[in-house]
Amino acid sequence: MASPSSSGATQVWSADAYAKNARFVADLAGGVVDWLAPRPGERILDLGCGDGALTERLVATGASVLGVDASTDLVAAAAARGLDVKLGDGAALDFDAEFDAVFSNAALHWMREAEAVAAGVRRALKPGGRFVGEFGGHGNVATMRTALAALAPRYDVDPALAHPWYFPTAEGYSGLLTGAGFKVERCVLIPRPTALPASGVVGWLETFMNPYLNQAGAAASAVLADAEALLAPALRDPDGVWIVDYVRLRFEAYAI
Ligand code: BEZ
């Protein structure tokens, strides 16, 4: 979930690229959905619902789900699945005690105003409601970030664009949730080496790092070739499959 903007410095989503290069994001979410354990009739907010692939699975459990995302293209793709979705900024949620649960998968790392997000989620929950989610934690995609930071000066790219995410430690995020009025039941880092689809690291970079590539401009294809060459020894297995060093932060917390 990104902030809507027409500036090249902000991640812009394409539902087509997401479907081609990032379907694994919803496919690998079984663990956090188990933690959510949605029940029929519950009212659930799916924060950063993306193209709705996972929202659809929550709806199939009998829950009543509203999806919110900041990308117009992804919200349109989710609406095309017949889901109840709305465009919105995760740091400016305006719900008031409406949800039994707020759920989020692979989206909170895009919302760097984490305290504002947690405060909005807390307000959105009914008393005792739960906030269950998973996103990138400390050390996530470190190899990718290091390679991109190393290449940045060669292509006159701002090195900060190699790390546009919020990847907290479990202790750090637990403290943030506690400060926002939650009782944290569990909050853990889970290393999860993740195999990419055939589009490999180039597809990943094109899907998730467009501000960096936009700043490289005409040199974007050289950046992609250099990044592939730098990363292959660390991330490509003997069969040619790219396996990226994902680290998930998974948590369950209750509004108090
Ligand atoms: C993640 O799901 O951890 C992630 C995806 C894209 C960019 C950065 C992190």
Residues whose N, C-alpha, C, O or C-beta is under 5 A from the ligand:
A	BS01	BEZ	A106 G136 N140 F208
